[in-house]
Amino acid sequence: MEKKKFLFVSQDALISDITWQVTKEGHDVKYFIGDKIEADIADGFVKKSDDWKKDAEWADVIIFDDVLGWGAKAQKLRQQGKKVIGGTPYTDRLEDDRSFGQEELKKNGVSILSYQTFNDFDAAIEFVKKNPCEYVIKPSGEAQNNKGLLFVGMEKDGADVIRILEAYRRVWGKKIKEFQLQRKVNGVEVAVGAFHNGKRFIYPININFEHKKLFPGDLGPATGEMGTSMFWSGPNRFFNSTLKKLEGVLAQEGYVGYIDLNCIVNGNGIYPLEFTSRFGYPTISIQQEGMITPIGEFLYLLADGEDPQLKTKRGFQIGVRVVVPPFPYSDKQTFDVYSKDAAAVFKGKNLDGVHIEDVKLVNGEWTLTGSTGVALIICGTGLTMKQAQEQAYNRIRNILIPNMLYRTDIGDRWFEDGDKLHSWGYLREN
């Protein structure tokens, strides 16, 4: 494809890696970051934009990387005839308002778990006392971006959930405006996602497994993400029972982009947990590693409403996040003391599978910047999950960053979870 002009618009510098990948493919790229603290992320890797609204006139395609109101901006530009990847007010709400997302699933014939929505902690505590059970506490709106606030109850009488609600009332009462109590169900946590071109889904779909806890073995605090394993697939029972049922609704909205539905699955059924109606991070970088079709070409054709022929690698892909203090917490003072301007050094010149997050180039050296301590995503691919793991972890051994931390078990879940999903019939292609 001939060279195109791409404008990436981000509030929090989430999509830095894809801007770099598209730049390396030879396209003209401009990258706008709204948060001034994060504004120097990707300096030296891509050209920056100081005014995305002005540069929207320059661009052949505009790509938004988040929800929380950005869908209205994307929709307006789309209505003006621009090629845009991004949400709508409706698709933003699917993710931002958990209760709305659940009701939309139910309306479109997807079974959901029992839940209650609250904006008062005392009322929630009283509800658990009257209805003792294992629950999951899920903040809605902007508070849900703090992944450490999600709490999975373990006690059958709900006593642990009550204690956490009491603590949240005292500490987070002003920030958590609304939250959900969802009945807990045991099973395999797995997500299904696909790209939508404004009219229909593009195949193949993506099946992925997130690893959210900080330490191996799912120990430690919850993070945004420590790594993901995945594979591409034709439409299967899992997809047809969930996302496929929203294809027409998304077409009515003119939604162009990626959408993902995280679920708990067991032998009794599929239980949707939450939408991600945008690119996932680091999911999109791992997906790019598994694409044979250049991602710049794919994104342009997707925004143009065409049916891009997405060619993907066979087998599996994994991505491992390499982080430094203060991750998973946002603390600029701690970051400045322990991690700011730390160098990312590579023992060899081969950078295959290396994807950037909060780094910049200074005199040819990769240095850490921003405030949260997410440094790199290192990817591996293979015909088996074991081969993908070996490639990714061999590549990590090529990297030196002071105080670097990563999980050593990304992909391990597949060896048991995959057997279960196959035996239940959810991965059978139709």
C-alpha positions as CSV (number, residue, x, y, z in Angstrom):
1,M,0.0,0.0,0.0
2,E,1.2,3.5,-0.8
3,K,2.3,5.8,2.1
4,K,-0.6,7.2,4.2
5,K,-0.8,9.9,6.9
6,F,-1.8,8.6,10.3
7,L,-2.8,10.7,13.4
8,F,-2.9,8.8,16.7
9,V,-4.7,10.6,19.5
10,S,-4.1,9.5,23.1
11,Q,-4.8,11.1,26.5
12,D,-2.4,8.8,28.5
13,A,0.1,7.6,25.9
14,L,-1.4,4.1,25.6
15,I,-0.8,3.4,21.9
16,S,2.8,4.4,21.6
17,D,4.0,1.1,20.3
18,I,1.5,1.0,17.4
19,T,2.5,4.5,16.4
20,W,6.1,3.2,16.2
21,Q,5.2,0.0,14.3
22,V,3.2,2.1,11.7
23,T,6.1,4.5,11.4
24,K,8.5,1.6,10.7
25,E,6.3,0.5,7.9
26,G,7.0,3.8,6.1
27,H,3.9,5.8,6.8
28,D,3.7,9.4,7.9
29,V,2.7,9.4,11.6
30,K,1.9,12.1,14.1
31,Y,1.2,11.3,17.7
32,F,-0.8,13.5,20.2
33,I,-0.6,12.9,23.9
34,G,-2.9,14.9,26.1
35,D,-1.3,14.3,29.5
36,K,1.6,16.7,29.9
37,I,3.3,14.4,32.4
38,E,3.4,11.6,29.8
39,A,4.0,13.9,26.8
40,D,7.6,12.9,26.1
41,I,6.8,9.2,25.8
42,A,7.9,7.9,22.4
43,D,10.0,11.0,21.7
44,G,12.6,10.0,19.1
45,F,10.5,7.0,17.9
46,V,7.7,9.0,16.3
47,K,6.8,12.5,15.3
48,K,4.5,14.4,17.8
49,S,1.4,16.5,17.4
50,D,0.8,19.6,19.5
51,D,-2.8,20.1,18.3
52,W,-4.7,17.0,17.2
53,K,-7.7,18.9,16.1
54,K,-5.6,20.9,13.6
55,D,-3.7,17.8,12.5
56,A,-7.0,16.0,11.9
57,E,-7.3,18.0,8.6
58,W,-3.8,16.7,7.6
59,A,-4.5,13.0,8.4
60,D,-5.7,10.3,6.0
61,V,-6.9,8.3,9.1
62,I,-7.3,9.3,12.7
63,I,-7.0,6.7,15.5
64,F,-8.3,7.2,19.1
65,D,-7.0,4.8,21.7
66,D,-9.5,5.1,24.7
67,V,-13.1,5.6,25.9
68,L,-14.2,8.0,28.6
69,G,-15.7,10.5,26.2
70,W,-13.4,10.1,23.2
71,G,-16.1,8.2,21.4
72,A,-18.1,11.3,20.9
73,K,-15.1,13.0,19.2
74,A,-14.5,10.0,17.0
75,Q,-18.1,9.9,16.0
76,K,-18.2,13.6,15.1
77,L,-15.1,13.3,12.8
78,R,-16.6,10.2,11.2
79,Q,-19.8,12.1,10.5
80,Q,-17.7,14.8,8.8
81,G,-16.4,12.2,6.4
82,K,-13.0,11.5,8.0
83,K,-11.6,7.9,8.2
84,V,-11.6,7.2,11.9
85,I,-10.9,4.3,14.2
86,G,-12.5,4.9,17.5
87,G,-15.7,4.6,19.5
88,T,-19.1,6.2,19.8
89,P,-21.0,7.4,22.9
90,Y,-22.7,4.0,22.9
91,T,-19.6,1.9,22.7
92,D,-17.8,4.1,25.3
93,R,-20.7,3.4,27.6
94,L,-20.4,-0.3,27.1
95,E,-17.1,-0.2,28.8
96,D,-17.5,2.8,31.2
97,D,-20.9,1.8,32.6
98,R,-20.7,-1.8,33.6
99,S,-24.4,-2.1,34.3
100,F,-25.3,-0.7,30.9
101,G,-22.9,-3.2,29.2
102,Q,-24.5,-6.1,31.0
103,E,-28.0,-5.0,30.1
104,E,-27.0,-4.6,26.4
105,L,-25.7,-8.2,26.5
106,K,-28.9,-9.4,28.0
107,K,-31.0,-7.4,25.5
108,N,-29.1,-9.1,22.6
109,G,-29.6,-12.6,23.9
110,V,-26.4,-13.2,25.9
111,S,-26.7,-14.8,29.3
112,I,-25.3,-12.7,32.1
113,L,-24.5,-13.2,35.8
114,S,-26.7,-11.8,38.5
115,Y,-25.5,-8.3,39.7
116,Q,-26.5,-5.2,41.6
117,T,-25.5,-1.6,41.0
118,F,-24.8,0.7,43.9
119,N,-23.8,4.3,44.6
120,D,-24.0,3.9,48.3
121,F,-21.6,1.7,50.3
122,D,-24.0,1.3,53.2
123,A,-26.7,0.0,50.9
124,A,-24.2,-2.5,49.4
125,I,-23.1,-3.7,52.8
126,E,-26.7,-4.3,53.9
127,F,-27.4,-6.2,50.6
128,V,-24.5,-8.6,51.2
129,K,-25.6,-9.2,54.8
130,K,-29.1,-10.1,53.6
131,N,-27.8,-12.1,50.6
132,P,-24.6,-13.9,51.8
133,C,-22.5,-15.2,48.9
134,E,-19.2,-14.8,47.1
135,Y,-19.2,-11.5,45.2
136,V,-16.9,-9.4,43.0
137,I,-16.6,-5.7,43.6
138,K,-16.3,-3.8,40.3
139,P,-16.1,0.1,40.3
140,S,-17.6,1.8,37.3
141,G,-16.6,4.9,35.4
142,E,-13.2,6.4,35.7
143,A,-12.5,4.6,39.0
144,Q,-12.4,1.3,37.2
145,N,-9.1,2.3,35.6
146,N,-7.6,1.8,39.1
147,K,-7.3,-2.0,38.7
148,G,-6.4,-2.4,42.4
149,L,-9.9,-1.5,43.4
150,L,-11.5,-4.6,41.8
151,F,-11.9,-7.2,44.6
152,V,-12.8,-10.9,44.2
153,G,-14.4,-12.3,47.3
154,M,-13.3,-15.7,48.6
155,E,-15.6,-16.2,51.7
156,K,-19.0,-17.9,51.1
157,D,-20.8,-15.6,53.5
158,G,-19.4,-12.5,51.9
159,A,-17.7,-11.3,55.1
160,D,-14.5,-10.4,53.2
161,V,-16.5,-8.3,50.7
162,I,-18.2,-6.5,53.6
163,R,-14.8,-5.6,55.1
164,I,-13.5,-4.3,51.8
165,L,-16.7,-2.2,51.2
166,E,-16.3,-0.7,54.7
167,A,-12.7,0.2,53.9
168,Y,-13.7,1.7,50.5
169,R,-16.4,3.8,52.1
170,R,-13.8,5.4,54.3
171,V,-11.0,5.8,51.8
172,W,-12.5,5.9,48.3
173,G,-16.0,7.2,49.1
174,K,-15.5,10.4,47.1
175,K,-13.8,8.7,44.0
176,I,-16.0,5.6,43.5
177,K,-19.3,7.1,42.5
178,E,-20.9,3.9,41.3
179,F,-19.9,0.2,41.6
180,Q,-21.3,-3.3,40.9
181,L,-21.6,-6.3,43.1
182,Q,-21.5,-9.3,40.7
183,R,-22.1,-12.9,41.8
184,K,-18.8,-14.8,41.6
185,V,-18.6,-17.9,39.3
186,N,-15.7,-20.3,39.0
187,G,-14.2,-21.3,35.7
188,V,-11.7,-20.3,33.0
189,E,-11.2,-16.6,32.5
190,V,-10.9,-16.0,28.8
191,A,-11.7,-13.1,26.4
192,V,-12.9,-13.1,22.8
193,G,-12.3,-10.0,20.6
194,A,-12.6,-8.9,17.0
195,F,-12.2,-5.9,14.7
196,H,-15.3,-4.3,13.3
197,N,-15.3,-2.1,10.2
198,G,-18.5,-0.2,10.8
199,K,-20.6,-2.9,9.0
200,R,-19.4,-6.3,10.2
201,F,-16.7,-8.2,12.1
202,I,-13.4,-9.0,10.4
203,Y,-12.1,-12.5,10.7
204,P,-10.1,-14.1,12.2
205,I,-11.2,-13.4,15.7
206,N,-8.8,-13.3,18.7
207,I,-8.9,-15.5,21.8
208,N,-6.8,-14.2,24.7
209,F,-5.9,-14.9,28.3
210,E,-4.9,-12.0,30.5
211,H,-2.5,-12.2,33.5
212,K,-3.3,-9.3,35.8
213,K,-1.6,-10.0,39.1
214,L,1.9,-8.7,39.6
215,F,3.8,-11.9,40.5
216,P,3.9,-15.4,39.0
217,G,1.2,-17.7,40.2
218,D,-1.3,-14.9,40.2
219,L,0.1,-13.5,43.5
220,G,0.4,-9.9,44.6
221,P,-1.6,-6.7,43.7
222,A,-3.8,-6.5,40.6
223,T,-2.2,-4.5,37.7
224,G,-3.6,-3.2,34.4
225,E,-1.8,-6.2,32.9
226,M,1.4,-8.1,33.2
227,G,1.1,-10.2,30.0
228,T,-1.3,-11.9,27.7
229,S,-1.3,-15.1,25.7
230,M,-3.5,-15.5,22.6
231,F,-4.3,-17.1,19.3
232,W,-6.2,-16.2,16.2
233,S,-9.2,-18.3,15.2
234,G,-12.1,-18.6,12.8
235,P,-15.6,-17.9,14.3
236,N,-16.3,-20.5,17.0
237,R,-18.9,-21.3,19.5
238,F,-17.5,-18.9,22.1
239,F,-17.6,-16.0,19.6
240,N,-21.0,-16.9,18.1
241,S,-22.6,-17.1,21.6
242,T,-21.3,-13.6,22.7
243,L,-19.8,-10.9,20.5
244,K,-21.4,-12.1,17.3
245,K,-24.8,-11.2,18.7
246,L,-23.8,-7.5,18.9
247,E,-22.6,-7.3,15.3
248,G,-25.8,-5.6,14.1
249,V,-25.9,-3.1,17.0
250,L,-22.3,-2.1,16.3
251,A,-23.1,-1.7,12.6
252,Q,-26.0,0.6,13.5
253,E,-23.5,2.7,15.5
254,G,-21.0,2.7,12.7
255,Y,-18.4,1.4,15.2
256,V,-14.9,1.0,13.7
257,G,-12.2,-0.5,15.9
258,Y,-11.6,-3.5,18.1
259,I,-13.9,-4.8,20.8
260,D,-13.3,-7.5,23.4
261,L,-15.5,-9.3,25.9
262,N,-13.9,-10.8,29.0
263,C,-15.7,-13.9,30.3
264,I,-15.8,-16.7,32.8
265,V,-16.5,-20.0,31.1
266,N,-17.3,-23.4,32.6
267,G,-19.1,-26.5,31.6
268,N,-22.5,-24.9,32.4
269,G,-22.1,-21.8,30.2
270,I,-20.4,-18.5,29.3
271,Y,-20.6,-15.6,31.7
272,P,-19.5,-12.2,30.4
273,L,-17.7,-9.9,32.8
274,E,-16.8,-6.7,31.0
275,F,-16.3,-5.0,27.6
276,T,-13.2,-3.4,26.3
277,S,-14.5,-1.3,23.4
278,R,-11.1,-0.1,22.2
279,F,-7.7,-1.6,21.7
280,G,-6.4,-3.5,24.7
281,Y,-3.0,-2.9,26.1
282,P,-0.7,-4.7,25.7
283,T,-3.1,-6.8,23.6
284,I,-2.8,-4.8,20.4
285,S,1.0,-5.0,20.4
286,I,0.9,-8.8,20.8
287,Q,-1.8,-9.0,18.1
288,Q,0.5,-6.9,15.8
289,E,3.2,-9.5,16.4
290,G,0.9,-12.2,15.2
291,M,-0.2,-10.3,12.1
292,I,1.3,-11.0,8.7
293,T,-0.7,-8.2,7.1
294,P,1.1,-4.9,7.9
295,I,-0.8,-3.2,10.7
296,G,-0.8,0.2,9.0
297,E,-2.4,-1.2,5.9
298,F,-4.9,-3.1,8.0
299,L,-5.9,-0.1,10.1
300,Y,-6.3,2.1,7.0
301,L,-8.6,-0.3,5.2
302,L,-10.5,-0.9,8.4
303,A,-11.1,2.8,8.8
304,D,-12.2,3.0,5.2
305,G,-14.9,0.5,5.8
306,E,-13.4,-2.2,3.7
307,D,-13.0,-5.9,4.4
308,P,-9.2,-6.1,4.9
309,Q,-7.8,-9.6,4.4
310,L,-6.2,-10.0,7.7
311,K,-3.5,-12.7,7.5
312,T,-2.2,-14.0,10.8
313,K,0.4,-16.4,12.0
314,R,-0.6,-19.9,12.9
315,G,-0.2,-21.1,16.5
316,F,0.2,-18.8,19.5
317,Q,1.5,-15.5,20.6
318,I,2.5,-14.2,24.1
319,G,3.5,-10.8,25.4
320,V,5.3,-10.2,28.6
321,R,5.3,-6.7,30.2
322,V,8.7,-5.6,31.6
323,V,8.1,-3.0,34.3
324,V,10.0,-1.0,37.0
325,P,9.0,0.8,40.2
326,P,6.5,2.2,41.1
327,F,4.4,-0.1,38.9
328,P,1.6,-1.1,39.4
329,Y,1.1,2.2,41.2
330,S,1.1,5.7,39.8
331,D,3.6,7.7,41.9
332,K,5.7,10.2,40.0
333,Q,7.9,11.0,43.0
334,T,8.9,7.3,43.4
335,F,9.3,6.9,39.6
336,D,11.6,10.0,39.5
337,V,13.8,8.6,42.3
338,Y,14.2,5.0,41.2
339,S,13.4,4.7,37.5
340,K,13.3,8.0,35.6
341,D,15.9,8.1,32.7
342,A,17.0,4.5,33.4
343,A,18.5,3.0,30.3
344,A,17.1,0.0,28.5
345,V,20.2,-1.8,27.2
346,F,20.1,-4.7,24.7
347,K,22.9,-7.2,24.7
348,G,22.5,-7.9,21.0
349,K,21.3,-5.8,18.1
350,N,18.3,-8.0,17.3
351,L,15.1,-6.2,18.5
352,D,12.6,-8.7,17.1
353,G,9.6,-9.0,19.4
354,V,10.4,-5.8,21.3
355,H,7.5,-3.3,21.6
356,I,7.8,0.0,23.4
357,E,5.7,1.5,26.2
358,D,6.9,4.4,28.3
359,V,10.3,5.0,26.8
360,K,12.0,7.6,24.6
361,L,15.2,8.0,22.7
362,V,17.9,10.2,24.0
363,N,21.1,10.4,22.0
364,G,20.3,7.0,20.5
365,E,19.7,5.4,23.9
366,W,16.4,4.0,25.1
367,T,15.5,5.6,28.4
368,L,12.4,5.3,30.7
369,T,10.0,8.2,31.1
370,G,6.5,8.9,32.2
371,S,5.4,8.1,35.7
372,T,4.0,4.6,36.0
373,G,7.0,2.4,35.2
374,V,5.7,0.4,32.2
375,A,8.8,-0.1,30.0
376,L,8.5,-2.7,27.3
377,I,6.4,-5.5,26.0
378,I,8.4,-8.5,24.8
379,C,6.6,-10.9,22.4
380,G,7.1,-14.4,21.2
381,T,5.3,-16.6,18.7
382,G,5.3,-20.3,17.9
383,L,3.2,-23.2,16.6
384,T,2.8,-24.3,20.2
385,M,2.4,-22.2,23.4
386,K,5.7,-23.6,24.7
387,Q,7.5,-22.4,21.6
388,A,6.0,-18.9,21.9
389,Q,7.0,-18.8,25.6
390,E,10.6,-19.9,24.9
391,Q,11.0,-17.2,22.2
392,A,9.6,-14.4,24.4
393,Y,11.7,-15.3,27.5
394,N,14.9,-15.8,25.4
395,R,14.3,-12.2,24.1
396,I,13.9,-10.9,27.6
397,R,17.3,-12.3,28.6
398,N,18.7,-9.9,26.0
399,I,17.5,-6.9,28.0
400,L,19.1,-5.0,30.9
401,I,17.1,-2.4,32.8
402,P,17.8,-1.6,36.5
403,N,15.1,-2.9,38.8
404,M,13.2,-4.6,36.0
405,L,10.4,-7.0,36.9
406,Y,8.4,-9.4,34.8
407,R,6.3,-12.5,35.3
408,T,7.9,-15.8,34.3
409,D,4.6,-17.7,33.7
410,I,2.8,-15.9,31.0
411,G,1.1,-18.6,28.9
412,D,1.2,-21.4,31.5
413,R,-2.6,-21.1,32.1
414,W,-3.2,-22.4,28.5
415,F,-2.0,-25.9,29.3
416,E,-4.9,-26.6,31.6
417,D,-7.4,-24.0,30.5
418,G,-7.1,-24.9,26.8
419,D,-8.0,-28.5,27.6
420,K,-11.1,-27.4,29.5
421,L,-12.2,-25.1,26.7
422,H,-11.7,-27.8,24.1
423,S,-13.6,-30.4,26.1
424,W,-16.5,-28.0,26.7
425,G,-16.6,-27.4,22.9
426,Y,-16.2,-23.6,23.0
427,L,-13.2,-23.4,20.6
428,R,-14.8,-25.5,17.9
429,E,-14.9,-23.4,14.7
430,N,-18.2,-23.2,12.9
